[in-house]
Amino acid sequence: MNAKQDAKLSAALKMIAAEIAQCLDAPLALKLWDGSSFPLGTAGLDQSTLSIVINDPGAVPSLLRRPTLDRIIRLYAHGKIGFEGGTLIDFGTVLGDKGTRRRLKKLPKGKLIKLLLPFITAPGADVTTSRSFDGDEVGENRKGRNERDYIGFHYDVSNDFYKLFLDEAMVYTCAYFTDFDNDLDKAQFDKLEITCRKLRLKPGERFLDIGCGWGALICHAAKHHGVKAHGVTLSKEQYDYTVARIAREGLQDKVSIELTDYRDVTDIFDKISSIGMYEAIGVAAIPEYMAKIRSLLAPDGLFLNHGITRRAKRNKKRFAARPEQRALVRYIFPGGELDDIGHTLQELEYAGFDVHDVEGWRDHYALTTKMWCERLTENREEAIAIVGEQTYRIWVAYLAGCSLAFTRGSARIYQVLAGRNPRGPSNVPPSRADLYR
């Protein structure tokens, strides 16, 4: 792109920003590749602490030719567009405000289209290569497939990368805030503890954690509740880390881990947990999942299922086709699919479980992912040195998007406690008051 065309595009965007500012009136600014900035509100630049940045003039024509969420993600991952002055959560909060969305509908579309005409023939930014899953990311043909491809894509990025934003125990699932002012380390400890309490863990019991991550729960359960804990994972990075952790904490006689699929486990356990693994199996595989877990439980055993869900929809196929779901499986969680809580409970009962308790943690995960996003953003340079800028940017966007989704209610999360035996007395006390002592 020559200097003359570059200046023409910059001038067009300045006029576009002026039109948007009159309607949007948001505390935002537009910053261009040449360093110039324009307010997107009537208050002026001095009141616009948050800036949407266009680092490459080719970003606009690229987006005009393919106006999709996937293209926005690619442009952001490649650094062609960006944000300054806050986290992506801050921008999402401003743009997601009802008043802002209402004013966006009043934009003079005809005038904006005319102003965008110079971009139609301008060369677009090259974003053809991006970090994405190379294969069946939706999981349509996953029957009989080795799930390690899916799990490895997300979890085997780098242990050092995850250390930059997780708590000291390396827990990569929703924290539990007994007080929303608690820090992340305290909230994750409390999460491990409330999970063990719900399962009524007792010394000497056999406990299985499916998708055990970096081993935080199995080590906590052994140390604080005296169980014989076993974890399974498909992530080689997590497996190696947990093996070293078990040795470091002197738990070799109480804790074990396998690098294997949960479907290949054959022992019987008194208690089983699945924390943050449910959303990775795919809705079609839920009956097999429930049946397998029930087959591993002792007659009076308890099972705790902890998973992200979505709002129930009449049209289930429509959710799988949503742009954000397609982006999630392409760039973050290949093979992942969210259930709704009603269907989860239905499948538990179909499999023969007796459902005891259901607890929603949506507010807790909104705050957890917000903390992760902020911590990763604070460690930007170190993260880029470990995994590269594309991966860093994609993860920041993912964590911000998660926090906003839980805040707005489009994503939910539940812990469900169920017993193996649906007949006769249940293996839980008459009150749950002791859980929250």
Steps between C-alpha positions, in 0.01 A plus 500: 500500500650835395511814715224673303258210546602470864416867563168463317397208722608687814289800401199275431528339841518842664166592340354161595611553861330842504171347382522218753583742782178694445286188551710273719619757753717240677817556707706348221751622244614371162878491456648448153824354367644848446459593868196724453206458740133598478234489774196274460300719734412865541720544811822507300829316522578610855201295623572199276731278701429187294621485141415268214820476297532431128866418446474415131292689238433162338297389803190693392481369139575151628205520740270657241561210262435244772304660785507202737605433857766266366655784300497731803679233705762452229559874468538528876726194528731644233510840671326678212243632745530539876399685812673739738419651836336196659426130463267351243249460783493878539427543128239225504327661795477837321388355167259257666321775691131513404516872433805458276333221303184705463698797366693275259173417328456870420826532306451662155568181303461657157752774574744254657481272195596792274792589725619139490516490118877580487566180693323275249788500251780536757719196569401298805721387786646151470362285782500165324718322755369492856525265795200274448417132530586307186228239477141426601474778758124456539537133591244372252708189421654445844352155570788266577750783455797565726391804704862596573506716186226719644634514856861552394410798281377694802683366803842420358574861404752537785489450875705816543238692302219386728706587809486864390128533576386203712517485879787343695329157493454510119122461497357568154129482587253731671607629842258520794478836677368482855553876478531679167788703643713186543811460286535222245717271715245507784206448263660200329589339834139547608384347172708188557372476856128547421530238225647248746234583757216452252639157417514415873854369462617276783842360591585184310242550223595455136453828312521555123534841333430488125693763307716577804695789350822578685399281795373764744182318605646151539788635710266715709262209559781270612664757729188644662250212485717189514372333182686282254480729196544417134491741207480453124592749228573499128743791522866399502602837645254463786601140561870581527432795728275295730745210526766747618249668732404173669867423565571855615217487753589146617164352399620198301317256732174699489473649152543356150440622147457338158542643152190333365143547382240475778321238289795267550486512882378171653535529880213570741496824703299624796487857372554652154533859383507652153600865529495701178524196276131455417498776236780326307320172421228620261124472558466181293747323731318588825309167534829307463666735749228458763485124459876462529524709816215311663676172419808622691308598815455282807132416582460791743745727318466870424581683178558877465469642149627856455448647154439813297156510342290727282145620523247243385380562144211347312716465189812309611658492152498877482746533791769285333490730197543824697814697397639513854466122539675437168779739601536329838554154351730630227736710711463384862310180576470269198232237554336698779124539528280645774198321643215665688440412865155354438640251252793418730260406781288302259800299382608433859160352575493305174831342604358397837641773725310660788547879481550657844623859457540761226692823563558781251838676502453748214610807701802308626622415149442854374741620768745210457541557128523876556791442739668263254463755219645779712791286623586384148478857369737614776749232390470579129870514412586179682203321345602605148855379567362157595222438245517780243275801446223319313439249778523768766244718321261212438509396867444855625200534268369159609524577872341843453221349293436237767476759776256708298293193408464393863423856608227534237359154564557353155732247669426323828678250720368245748623248752268199514526233770344163423496157659534166325208340681161651407311276745503491877676748732742738328861527616467867604396663831159666550653852492776669300576756772836339576627576148499873563631509858 
